[in-house]
């Protein structure tokens, strides 16, 4: 592993999502990289009736279309990942349940600091759905796990966290 020496880091924009420019030496070569700073996040694979999963449709401006995804969101300041997962599940799909860690990963480590912890939710109980964020227009969809996996392989689910979470869940539960 090569040594990396940070030369400087300049904040270009500060907000909910921030942008900075890092200059560093990698193998003796100068590299400049724009880095998006994003809060850590959670994703949830909500399982109902043993082999069904609850997904959400959500318009994503960067993609320019509505995507089918697992419920997910930012970890708010002072929140634990499990608490954030419970809050997001209540807000986005209107359920409470038992949360178990599944996996965690960086979503786009080439330019983004966002680190996501993914949970599986079981024993779900319906509750009143919480308030949605201004940029959320969510419809909850129930699919069989098999149907959701087929959608992943056909390219009909194009959100990487969702594809990874569904494949990980399926793999963990086939053993």
Phi, psi and omega in degrees: 000129181286148174284141178241131179239115178286126178268312174197162180221120184243126178283122180265326178209136179238128180188205177303318171242129183249162178229130178229159175247120177258138171242127182212162176260130177230116185054037178081000180255141178284129178234135173246133184219131172278130183239128174272125176263123183225142178299154172300159184220173177230154171228153183228134171257096183275118183257127175236149177050041176066312186237019178244149180234144176263121178242168179233145170264140183209132177288130179241109185302317182298324178276339180075022180199172177274131181244155175262124190218165165285153172299141183198164176178177182287150169275118180285157180304130179086354181270145169277159177302319180296319178295318178297319179297317179297318179295313180298321179296317179295315182292313189275324184237349177074044178223154168240157179184186179272129182253135177227130179300139179250300182203173170212152185195161169277140182279323180208071190293352177289337182210000189226139182273356186299125178243123184251135172253127184251137180239154168258134178246126179230174180060040187290139176235130181291136175226174175291129180295136181285178180290139178273153174291162182302328183267011182253130174226077194264135170240130180274132179236131175260125178230153171292153177302318179300316179296320180293323177293320176300319178298323176299310185287336177273357181080013180276339169254114187250004180270119188297323180295325180289314178301311182297316182294317179294318178295318179297314179299314181300316180296316182295331184262001176268349183279000000 
